[in-house]
Amino acid sequence: EELKKLDEKVNTRNITVTQGDTMLTEKRLIAAENALCHRLDGVRYKLTDEGREFRNMSGLDLAKDFLEASGVSTRNMSKMDLATRALHDSSDFPLLLANVANKFLKDAYQAAPQTFAPFTRMVTTGDFKELSRVQLGNAPALVEVLENGEYTRGTISEAAEKYSLKTYGKIMGLTRKALVNDDLSAMSRIPQLFGRRARDLESNLVWGLITGNQVMGDSVALFHA
């Protein structure tokens, strides 16, 4: 019984420490992310109290800090070795860079205008299988019902169109040279370009269906006599 109680205490302590370390790691990541975003765009991203700890750190400083926080000794490492290790190590540094890039990509994506939004609707699907969507036509015209008259039945026409998801993408990366030279501006510029390009692609796909006069599910072109 005593050994069982002792074992439970040890397990509880280990769990508590692990959860505490996770919380500290997440807070550290959020603070460093804020500092880096503020450095890249101080107007959009205001520096938080937590982010001030990382405010004056260069890219290599952040890399070194995250490596050492994960238990990696950076003593006697050259700048190039430090950059290589940080970009490929299991520390949270690559996650930091990815989070920052995603923020700028998302901001640029949402800011780019789209003219097809008023006549389209966004839906969510769970896989890449071909789906069928029923399209309802106009409701029938209403007719006057005379005294003691009866309501007549009307019908609504239906059509079905099929569609499926597709994946589009490119890979972008941060080089060791950019990290060593502290040229982290690419972390904002390149994702912004990707975000706008993704938004433009959506517009091109939608308007391409219309200007291309696609054949619909009833085998008749969209624009037809």
N, C-alpha and C positions, 0 to 999 in steps of 0.2 A: 504494500500500500504506500509506504513512504517513498519507494523508488518511483512508483507511478505518479505520485504527486510532484516529485522533483522533476520528472520527465515532462509533465504538463507545464510546469513553470518555465522550464528551458524553452519548450516549443513556443509558448506564449511570448516570451521575451524575444525570440528570434523573429517571430512574425511582426511584432511591434517595431523592431529595428528596421526590418525590411520595408515596411510600409512607410516609416519615417524617412528612410533614405529615398524612397520613390517620391515622396512629397517634396523633399528638398531638391531633388533632381529636376522635377517639373517646375518648381519656382525659379530655379536657376536658369532653366531653359527659357522660360517666359521673360525673365528679366534681361537676359542677353539678347533675345529676339527683339525686345522693345528698343534696346540701345542701338542695335544694328539698323533697325528700321528707321529710327530717328536720325541716325547718321546719313542714311541714304535719302530720306525725305523728311526733314524736320518740320515741314508745314503740316503734312498729313498725319504724321505720327509724333505725338507729344511724348517727351521723356517722362517716365514714371520715377517715383522714388526708388523703386527696386532696380530700375534700369541704370541709375546713376553709377552703380558699382562697375558697370562695364562700359561707361560712356567714352572714355579716352583710350580704349583698347583697340589696337590694330587687328587685322585679320589673323595674323600669326599669334598675337597676344591671346586672342580668344581661343585659337586652336590649342595653344600650350595650356591654357587654363582648363579647358575641357579634358584634355588628355590626362593632366595631373589629377583632376577630380575623379577620373575613372581608374586611377591607380597606376598610370603609366609614367615612368620616370623619363623626363625630357632632358636630363643632364647631358651635356656635350653633344646634343643633336644640332646639326646644321639647319639652316632655314629650310633648305630643300627637303631634308629628311623629316623635319617637323611637319611641313606641309603634306608630304606624302603619307606620313603616319596618321595625321589628323583626318585626311580625306578618306582613308581606307580602314581606319581603326573602328572598334566597336563602341567608341565614345559617342556622345550625343552631338558632336560637332557637325557631322553630315546632316543630322536631323535639323539642327539649327539653320543651316544654309537652305535646306529644302523648305522649311516653314516660311522663311523670309521670302524666298522666290515665289512661293505659292501665294503669299499675300499680295505682292505686286502684280502677279499674273491675274489674280481674281479681281483686283481693283480695276485694272485696265480692261478686262473682259466686260465687267459690268458698266463701265463708263462709255464704251463704244456704242453708238446709236444703231438701232435696228428698225427698219420701216415695216417689217412684216408682222410685228407683234399684234396689232389690232385685229387681224383676221386669222390668227392661228391660236392654237391651244397646246400647252405643254403637258405631256403625259409621262408616266413612269412605267417601265417594264422590267421584269425580273430576269430576262435572258435575251438571247439573240435569235430566237425562233421567229419565223414569219407570223405576224399577227394580222387579224382581220378587224377592221373598224367599221361599224354600221353607220352610214350617213343618212340622216333623215331629211326628207324634202320639206316643202312648205305645207302648212296646215291647209285644209280645204277652205274655200270661201264660205262665209256664213250667210245663210238665207233667212229671210223673214218667215217666222212661224205665225200663221194666221190663227184667229180664234178657233178653238176646238181642233186646230191642226196638229200634226204629228212632227216630231223631230226626225229628220232623215239622217242616215248614216253617212259618214265621210271617211275617206282613207288618206293616209299619209304615205307617200312613196318612199321607198328605201333603196339604198345602194350600198355596196360594200367595197372598201378599198383595203389593200394589203400593204403592209410595211414591215420593216425590221430594223434593228439597230445596226450601226456600223461604227468602227473605231478609227479615229484619225489621230495622228500624233507624231511627235519628233522628240528626240532626246537632246537635252542641253546639259552642259556640265561646267563646273568651275575648275580651271586648270591650276596646277601648282604654281605656275608663273604668276597668275593673277593674285593668288594668295600671298606669295612671297613679296610681290610688288605692292601689296595692299590696294589693288585695283578692284575693290568690291562693288564699284558702281555697276558692273555687269550684272550683279544680283538684282538690280532694279530695272535696268534698261532692257535686257534680253527677255525677262518674263513679261514685261509690258508689251513688247513686240509680239510675243507669242499669244498673249491675251487678246490683243486686237485682231491678230490673224485668225484666231479661233472664232471670234465673233463674226468676222468677215466671211469665213467659210460657211457658217450657218446661213447667212444672208444669201450667199451664192447658191447654196443647195436649194433653199426655198424658192427663190426667184427663178432658178434654173428650171424647176418643175413647171412654173407658170409660163415663162417665155419659151420653153421648149415644147409647149403645147402637148403635154403628156397624154398618152392613151389611158383612159380611166378603166375601172373594173368592168364597165359594160361594153368594153371594146370600142368606145367612141372617144375621140379626142376631146380634151377639156374645152377648147373653143371649136364649136361645130354648128352648122346651120340648124 
